Amino acid sequence: MDETTREVRRDGRSIELSAREFDLLRLLMMHPNQVCSRPHSRPGVGLQLFGDANNVEVYVRYLRQKLGDEQHRLIQTVRGVGYRIKA
């Protein structure tokens, strides 16, 4: 991830992300292996900037599709709490 050019690459290929998708990925990457909590769950690194929990789920789904993370190995769901990115 290059924050200055807002470019994302995985396995040598460029990945086109919307501004929201990029911001969500950046948030997760700034806190590797740490749970980013859904809005209105527990305190911690929050995803409140992305609206309600349904919005967050949609953006996570988009990110997983674009990153080729169908098995949820990169962006992991922590049930009832939120998401984390595996470093």
Secondary structure, 3 states (H helix, E strand, C coil): CECCCCEEEECCEEECCCHHHHHHHHHHHHCCCCCEECCCCCCCEECHHHCCHHHHHHHHHHHHHHHCCCCCCCEEEECCCEEEECC
